Amino acid sequence: MTTTEADPSPLSGNDTAPASGPRHAAESAPEPTDENAWLEDIHGEEQLAWVREQNARTEELLEDADYAEVESGILEVLDSTDRIAMVNKRGDFYYNFWKDQEHPKGLWRRTTWESYLSDEPEWDVLLDVDALAAAEGIEWVFHGAGFLRPADGSEYRLAMVSLSPDGGDADRHREFDVESRTFVDPTAGGFDIPTAKGNISWLDADTLLVSSTAEGLPATSSSYARTGVKLRRGQSLADAERLFEIPENHMLAMVAHDSTPGFERTFAVDYIDFYNRSTSLLRDDSWVTIDVPTDVNISVHRDWLLFRPQGDWEVDGVVYPAGSLLAADFDTYLAGSRSLLVLFTPDAHTSLQSWSWTKDYLLLNLLRDVSSEIRVLDPSSVDASGLWASTVLDACPPLHDVNAYAVDDEDISDSGAGNDFWLVATGFTTPTTLTRGTLAPAASQDAPAGGVASRHAEVKRSPSFFNEDAYEVQQHFAVSLDGTKVPYFQVASKDLVLDGENPTQLSGYGGFEVSRTPAYSGTIGRAWLERRTMGTSSDDGAAAHSRGGVYVVANIRGGGEYGPSWHRAALQENRHRAYEDFAAVAKDLISRGVTSRRRLGCVGGSNGGLLVGNMLTQYPELFGAVSCGVPLLDMRRYTKLSAGYSWIAEYGDPDVPEQWDFIRTFSPYHLLRDGVEYPETFIWTATSDDRVGPVQARKMAARMQAMGIPNVWFHEALEGGHAGASDNRQAAALQARSNHFLWLSLAGSN
């Protein structure tokens, strides 16, 4: 279970409620009357007829000539053949998955390093997903492939390919032979795991470790796998040996094998909830639990066991703060030693986002006030206090997002790529670049003794899709209701006039310790920044002038920009802090003269949809328009819809009366009131979303329309999963609708 980066959903420590156990009906909070419960039948004929009627109404509003131009411009960005083809190295080949106009569902392909360096690499196509979909009559969406490591050192050949039939989270896993370019025939022993939510890991050439809900295997209340099984060739899942099982009210079970030569180990993980888990190691046919608190994330790399506590962790009288990174020798720790090395300690400005091992070094990806910093640690060079030698990589310009990760830490030959790393850099007005570098001990002239030297050179650069030189990126800090300083990025024309008349799109997320960082977007450049409108004359007689849009990203609490404490500050009963932070950014934009209520819109998806749903219902006086995508909105029933039960640790349990008391205060579906002037509203979702699901979006739109609230629009894509789109054409339409709706609402002369 070698982990190359921090878990994307780290936990919250002791400040969060534990995963809820079995509940009794008498303890449950009463459910409010819901006149729209009938819309919860996702695929019902009457319900889909309602969806089609809503879609037609919305398309009639939005799909004008300007919309067509916006959509075409976005699709040109998404289909551009000049984009960087990001690759993963396996053996001697570099693998890539690619979508464009001719291949909307995509090509899984590979090339050599020499060819990749050329302007026009020669790609060896392994799987044409469009051709597969046409041949099998299923709208397959490619979700990745996991290779079997060849035991004899030969080239990688067999892989388990993950395919979703509709873009949702449930995948079918099929064995694929990259040499013959064919799926291995199940009648000849090829693995073919039916469509379900789950996880697959190779144990050996004839055995898989499978966590799945297919073929009658039990599911948790969160709709994920409850068991892990050992599946041999020719067996059915029902006949496979069960290795591991978790309680029904835990989130999910996973079994996985680390096949690193010399460090082969099998692990099982009980994901209790999003922020608590228990990891066990298989030894002598029995599971040995690794002794750490459930809110300490762990990862294993060869000799090393790494720890990232989500709350303060006391060990032998020493308190390690939340968000630290610690290390111990794997076998020594399991034998009972608690000697820990400190690799990183957060401060008020700096947090650890992820990490990656090369053969000899550890790369730390940090954020310092939401700008990247990369440190390289050398385990072979330890000072008197036990610290590993640390070198800052000179590769991170201010207000940019830069991430470093290993190319192939297992390519350990003298001439191999074991200490090579990728460097991916991006900024709001800086097209993404891909760099490859090599780490080595520093010569005295390069760095202090014990330091690390880096040689790196740019490999690929993304094209420019808008006139970046005309725009300026600024970072500002708003002051939230409790005095907390909240950073946000503003991207605007260099000649921005602070008269309150600029159409402004404010984006945020604020949940699950997800960080919003600077990133180049040709879509935002074309569909928002470069759109022009004639502003109206101001009250003081100033002349009207042409202006474009302003794009703003808010780094509110609930996210991970400042580590676990920033996340925990907005959990459950403190959720309102995320919304207060976002509102503070909106107020700061208005007070600074960037925009005004009638020119300010907000957009968010998923948990970000819940965020902007609360802007709609709790701060309607701040916004002229709201674009709310694949959202959580009915927080009374979210645990009973799709995968909602898995998010109790984030939001709380609405079936527990004392928790419903605070959850109801941020449940937009229950906060709508008569007599309120609400912003213009666009709610969008996807029928095939099996994570949040389309139900909450449907019900919110239906209730608002029934209340007579004007300018409420709804659109539901019939495929695309939680992303709302499964190919570039669908993605362009989705992004065009949201951006065009906001522009129509905010850039007019009203």
DAMO-V305468 format. One record per residue. N is the residue number from 0. RES is the residue in one small letter. SS is DSSP state (h for helix, s for strand, l for the rest). PHI is phi in whole degrees, 0 to 359 (NA if undefined). NEAR is the number of other C-alpha atoms within 10 Angstrom. Layout:
N RES SS PHI NEAR
N RES SS PHI NEAR
This chain:
0 m l NA 20
1 t s 299 18
2 t l 245 15
3 t l 260 19
4 e l 206 16
5 a l 297 20
6 d l 301 17
7 p l 288 14
8 s l 229 16
9 p l 294 24
10 l l 268 30
11 s l 253 28
12 g h 75 23
13 n h 286 15
14 d h 282 14
15 t l 259 21
16 a l 290 16
17 p l 292 15
18 a l 303 20
19 s l 287 17
20 g l 268 10
21 p l 302 7
22 r l 243 10
23 h l 253 9
24 a h 305 9
25 a h 294 8
26 e h 272 11
27 s s 285 15
28 a l 287 17
29 p l 294 14
30 e l 272 11
31 p l 296 9
32 t l 298 7
33 d l 233 11
34 e l 287 10
35 n l 251 15
36 a h 302 12
37 w h 298 13
38 l h 285 21
39 e h 284 16
40 d l 282 13
41 i l 299 16
42 h l 252 12
43 g l 295 12
44 e h 298 10
45 e h 295 13
46 q h 292 16
47 l h 290 17
48 a h 295 12
49 w h 298 14
50 v h 299 20
51 r h 297 16
52 e h 296 13
53 q h 296 19
54 n h 300 18
55 a h 297 12
56 r h 298 14
57 t h 290 19
58 e h 296 15
59 e h 296 10
60 l h 290 13
61 l h 269 18
62 e l 273 18
63 d l 263 11
64 a h 296 9
65 d h 295 13
66 y h 300 21
67 a h 301 16
68 e h 292 14
69 v h 296 24
70 e h 299 27
71 s h 297 16
72 g h 295 18
73 i h 293 27
74 l h 297 22
75 e h 298 19
76 v h 295 22
77 l h 293 20
78 d h 268 20
79 s l 305 16
80 t l 277 15
81 d l 268 14
82 r l 299 18
83 i l 288 16
84 a l 272 17
85 m l 293 13
86 v l 230 17
87 n s 240 15
88 k s 271 18
89 r s 225 18
90 g l 64 16
91 d l 267 14
92 f s 247 17
93 y s 241 19
94 y s 259 21
95 n s 212 18
96 f s 245 21
97 w s 225 19
98 k l 238 19
99 d l 204 20
100 q l 299 16
101 e l 280 9
102 h l 226 16
103 p l 297 17
104 k l 271 25
105 g l 110 22
106 l s 238 22
107 w s 265 20
108 r s 211 20
109 r s 212 24
110 t s 207 19
111 t l 266 16
112 w h 296 13
113 e h 299 9
114 s h 290 13
115 y h 299 19
116 l l 290 11
117 s l 282 11
118 d l 292 9
119 e l 228 9
120 p l 299 15
121 e l 268 14
122 w l 262 17
123 d s 264 13
124 v s 282 16
125 l s 267 19
126 l s 215 20
127 d s 262 18
128 v h 290 21
129 d h 297 18
130 a h 294 15
131 l h 297 14
132 a h 297 15
133 a h 294 11
134 a h 289 9
135 e h 260 9
136 g l 69 10
137 i l 230 13
138 e l 280 19
139 w l 298 24
140 v s 238 23
141 f s 286 22
142 h s 241 17
143 g s 114 14
144 a s 212 18
145 g s 242 16
146 f s 276 18
147 l l 280 19
148 r l 288 22
149 p l 293 15
150 a l 290 12
151 d l 262 6
152 g l 81 8
153 s l 284 10
154 e l 289 14
155 y l 299 18
156 r l 228 17
157 l s 260 20
158 a s 218 21
159 m s 265 25
160 v s 267 22
161 s s 259 22
162 l s 228 23
163 s s 262 23
164 p l 285 21
165 d l 214 22
166 g l 92 26
167 g l 283 27
168 d l 281 19
169 a l 282 25
170 d s 239 25
171 r s 260 20
172 h s 249 25
173 r s 232 21
174 e s 286 23
175 f s 229 25
176 d s 256 18
177 v l 288 18
178 e l 283 11
179 s l 271 10
180 r l 59 13
181 t s 222 12
182 f s 287 19
183 v l 286 19
184 d l 300 13
185 p h 301 14
186 t h 289 9
187 a h 254 9
188 g l 100 14
189 g l 293 17
190 f l 285 25
191 d s 209 21
192 i s 268 23
193 p s 301 16
194 t s 300 20
195 a s 188 21
196 k l 284 20
197 g s 172 26
198 n s 217 20
199 i s 234 23
200 s s 217 23
201 w s 286 22
202 l s 267 22
203 d s 203 15
204 a l 297 13
205 d l 239 14
206 t s 216 16
207 l s 246 23
208 l s 261 26
209 v s 233 27
210 s s 246 32
211 s s 202 30
212 t l 253 24
213 a h 285 19
214 e h 51 13
215 g h 82 9
216 l l 294 16
217 p l 289 17
218 a s 248 25
219 t l 278 21
220 s l 296 21
221 s l 271 24
222 s l 83 23
223 y l 256 25
224 a s 295 28
225 r l 256 28
226 t s 230 27
227 g s 237 29
228 v s 232 23
229 k s 256 21
230 l s 253 23
231 r s 263 20
232 r l 305 16
233 g l 87 15
234 q l 274 14
235 s l 267 13
236 l h 301 22
237 a h 297 13
238 d h 265 11
239 a l 290 17
240 e s 290 14
241 r s 278 17
242 l s 259 18
243 f s 203 20
244 e s 212 20
245 i l 236 20
246 p l 297 16
247 e l 299 20
248 n l 274 19
249 h l 279 26
250 m l 282 28
251 l s 198 30
252 a s 249 27
253 m s 215 27
254 v s 238 27
255 a s 207 22
256 h s 242 21
257 d s 266 19
258 s l 259 20
259 t l 303 14
260 p l 306 11
261 g l 87 8
262 f l 226 13
263 e l 295 12
264 r s 212 19
265 t s 244 19
266 f s 237 19
267 a s 229 25
268 v s 235 20
269 d s 261 23
270 y s 280 20
271 i s 294 23
272 d s 206 24
273 f l 297 22
274 y l 238 24
275 n s 224 26
276 r s 205 22
277 s s 229 19
278 t s 247 21
279 s s 234 18
280 l s 250 20
281 l s 277 15
282 r s 226 11
283 d l 53 7
284 d l 65 8
285 s s 221 10
286 w s 272 16
287 v s 247 15
288 t s 286 15
289 i l 285 15
290 d l 279 12
291 v l 219 16
292 p l 303 15
293 t l 294 22
294 d l 263 24
295 v s 249 24
296 n s 285 24
297 i s 234 22
298 s s 215 18
299 v s 237 20
300 h s 218 18
301 r l 51 17
302 d l 285 12
303 w s 257 16
304 l s 245 20
305 l s 253 21
306 f s 230 23
307 r s 231 26
308 p s 287 25
309 q l 268 28
310 g l 233 23
311 d l 301 18
312 w s 237 21
313 e s 263 10
314 v s 228 12
315 d l 50 8
316 g l 85 7
317 v s 255 9
318 v s 259 10
319 y s 259 19
320 p l 290 19
321 a l 306 23
322 g l 87 27
323 s l 288 23
324 l s 233 24
325 l s 234 19
326 a s 220 20
327 a s 211 20
328 d s 297 20
329 f h 301 17
330 d h 293 12
331 t h 296 14
332 y h 295 17
333 l h 295 16
334 a l 280 9
335 g l 120 9
336 s l 291 12
337 r l 237 13
338 s l 278 14
339 l l 245 19
340 l s 263 18
341 v s 271 18
342 l s 261 20
343 f s 205 21
344 t l 234 15
345 p l 288 19
346 d l 228 13
347 a l 296 10
348 h l 246 12
349 t s 236 20
350 s s 225 28
351 l s 270 26
352 q s 258 23
353 s s 195 18
354 w s 212 23
355 s s 207 22
356 w s 266 26
357 t l 267 23
358 k l 300 18
359 d l 240 16
360 y s 225 22
361 l s 240 22
362 l s 264 26
363 l s 250 28
364 n s 262 23
365 l s 245 26
366 l s 240 26
367 r s 243 18
368 d l 50 18
369 v l 67 26
370 s s 242 19
371 s s 284 25
372 e s 218 25
373 i s 238 22
374 r s 245 19
375 v s 248 25
376 l s 253 25
377 d s 244 20
378 p s 297 15
379 s s 278 12
380 s s 237 16
381 v s 243 15
382 d l 276 10
383 a l 297 6
384 s l 271 8
385 g l 90 13
386 l l 275 16
387 w s 284 22
388 a s 303 20
389 s s 234 21
390 t s 229 20
391 v s 276 16
392 l l 282 16
393 d l 277 10
394 a l 209 17
395 c l 235 18
396 p l 291 14
397 p l 300 13
398 l l 57 21
399 h l 230 23
400 d s 250 25
401 v s 229 26
402 n s 233 24
403 a s 245 26
404 y s 206 23
405 a s 294 27
406 v l 284 26
407 d l 192 21
408 d l 291 20
409 e l 263 18
410 d l 273 19
411 i l 259 14
412 s l 294 8
413 d l 303 7
414 s l 259 7
415 g l 277 12
416 a l 259 20
417 g l 304 22
418 n l 253 23
419 d s 277 24
420 f s 217 25
421 w s 268 22
422 l s 229 23
423 v s 249 20
424 a s 240 24
425 t s 206 23
426 g s 209 21
427 f l 302 25
428 t l 240 23
429 t s 236 19
430 p s 305 20
431 t s 299 23
432 t s 239 18
433 l s 245 19
434 t s 239 18
435 r s 241 19
436 g s 226 19
437 t s 227 18
438 l s 258 19
439 a s 204 15
440 p s 303 18
441 a l 282 16
442 a l 286 13
443 s l 302 11
444 q l 282 7
445 d l 268 12
446 a l 198 13
447 p l 300 13
448 a l 305 13
449 g l 87 20
450 g l 278 21
451 v s 237 24
452 a s 259 20
453 s s 232 18
454 r s 246 10
455 h s 215 16
456 a s 217 12
457 e s 293 13
458 v s 254 16
459 k s 219 21
460 r s 222 18
461 s l 290 18
462 p l 287 17
463 s l 272 18
464 f l 245 19
465 f l 206 19
466 n l 279 13
467 e h 300 18
468 d h 296 10
469 a h 276 13
470 y s 237 20
471 e s 234 15
472 v s 256 18
473 q s 234 12
474 q s 246 15
475 h s 234 14
476 f s 231 16
477 a s 268 22
478 v s 252 17
479 s l 284 21
480 l l 301 12
481 d l 266 9
482 g l 94 9
483 t l 291 14
484 k s 277 16
485 v s 244 19
486 p s 284 20
487 y s 209 24
488 f s 259 23
489 q s 236 21
490 v s 245 20
491 a s 206 24
492 s s 302 20
493 k l 297 11
494 d l 259 10
495 l l 306 15
496 v l 261 15
497 l l 271 14
498 d l 242 14
499 g l 79 20
500 e l 252 26
501 n l 270 26
502 p l 300 33
503 t s 232 34
504 q s 253 27
505 l s 255 25
506 s s 244 23
507 g l 199 26
508 y l 222 28
509 g l 70 31
510 g l 196 27
511 f l 57 25
512 e l 56 26
513 v l 270 20
514 s l 265 24
515 r l 261 21
516 t l 241 22
517 p l 301 22
518 a l 206 18
519 y l 287 21
520 s l 219 21
521 g h 297 24
522 t h 297 23
523 i h 296 22
524 g h 302 24
525 r h 280 18
526 a h 277 24
527 w h 228 23
528 l h 296 26
529 e l 267 20
530 r l 291 17
531 r l 237 15
532 t s 216 18
533 m s 272 13
534 g l 288 18
535 t l 280 17
536 s l 295 13
537 s l 279 12
538 d l 297 7
539 d l 272 6
540 g l 92 8
541 a l 297 10
542 a l 289 10
543 a l 290 13
544 h l 210 12
545 s s 286 11
546 r s 212 22
547 g l 254 20
548 g l 273 27
549 v s 247 24
550 y s 245 22
551 v s 228 23
552 v s 241 23
553 a s 261 27
554 n l 258 30
555 i l 279 33
556 r l 296 35
557 g l 100 31
558 g l 276 25
559 g l 245 28
560 e l 301 30
561 y l 241 28
562 g l 86 29
563 p h 301 31
564 s h 293 25
565 w h 295 22
566 h h 290 27
567 r h 298 27
568 a l 298 20
569 a l 237 24
570 l l 273 25
571 q h 48 21
572 e h 294 19
573 n h 259 16
574 r l 303 24
575 h h 301 21
576 r h 296 21
577 a h 299 27
578 y h 286 27
579 e h 296 20
580 d h 298 28
581 f h 296 31
582 a h 296 24
583 a h 296 22
584 v h 296 27
585 a h 301 26
586 k h 295 20
587 d h 293 18
588 l h 298 23
589 i h 290 20
590 s h 292 13
591 r l 280 12
592 g l 83 15
593 v l 294 23
594 t l 208 25
595 s l 214 24
596 r h 304 22
597 r h 287 23
598 r h 254 27
599 l s 254 29
600 g s 236 30
601 c s 231 29
602 v s 218 25
603 g s 197 22
604 g s 232 25
605 s l 65 22
606 n h 299 21
607 g h 293 22
608 g h 292 26
609 l h 296 28
610 l h 303 30
611 v h 286 31
612 g h 298 33
613 n h 283 23
614 m h 295 26
615 l h 302 27
616 t h 268 21
617 q h 256 19
618 y l 228 18
619 p h 295 19
620 e h 287 15
621 l h 264 22
622 f l 232 25
623 g l 268 24
624 a s 202 28
625 v s 225 30
626 s s 248 27
627 c s 239 29
628 g s 247 31
629 v l 31 30
630 p l 265 28
631 l l 273 29
632 l l 218 30
633 d l 264 22
634 m l 279 24
635 r l 282 20
636 r l 245 17
637 y h 299 24
638 t h 289 22
639 k h 257 12
640 l l 243 20
641 s l 52 18
642 a l 265 19
643 g h 300 20
644 y h 302 23
645 s h 288 26
646 w h 255 19
647 i h 301 22
648 a h 296 23
649 e h 276 24
650 y h 252 25
651 g l 106 26
652 d l 252 27
653 p l 292 23
654 d l 279 20
655 v s 266 18
656 p h 309 14
657 e h 291 14
658 q h 277 16
659 w h 299 22
660 d h 301 12
661 f h 266 19
662 i h 296 21
663 r h 298 16
664 t h 283 16
665 f h 229 25
666 s l 259 21
667 p h 305 22
668 y h 299 25
669 h h 257 18
670 l h 257 16
671 l l 296 18
672 r l 225 13
673 d l 290 10
674 g l 80 9
675 v l 258 11
676 e l 274 14
677 y l 273 26
678 p l 297 27
679 e s 300 22
680 t s 228 25
681 f s 237 23
682 i s 245 24
683 w s 226 26
684 t s 202 32
685 a s 218 26
686 t l 301 23
687 s l 273 26
688 d l 291 26
689 d l 257 21
690 r l 259 21
691 v l 273 25
692 g l 86 27
693 p l 273 30
694 v h 297 27
695 q h 294 26
696 a h 296 28
697 r h 302 27
698 k h 292 21
699 m h 296 24
700 a h 297 23
701 a h 298 19
702 r h 293 17
703 m h 296 20
704 q h 293 15
705 a h 295 10
706 m l 283 13
707 g l 80 11
708 i l 289 19
709 p l 285 14
710 n l 57 14
711 v s 247 19
712 w s 237 23
713 f s 222 25
714 h s 214 25
715 e s 232 24
716 a s 290 21
717 l l 279 18
718 e l 213 22
719 g l 118 23
720 g h 66 28
721 h h 293 25
722 a h 287 20
723 g l 79 27
724 a l 200 25
725 s l 247 22
726 d l 213 21
727 n h 296 22
728 r h 297 20
729 q h 294 18
730 a h 296 19
731 a h 295 22
732 a h 296 22
733 l h 298 21
734 q h 293 20
735 a h 294 28
736 r h 300 24
737 s h 297 20
738 n h 293 22
739 h h 290 21
740 f h 301 24
741 l h 297 27
742 w h 294 23
743 l h 300 15
744 s h 284 23
745 l h 253 26
746 a l 260 24
747 g l 287 14
748 s l 264 13
749 n l 295 8
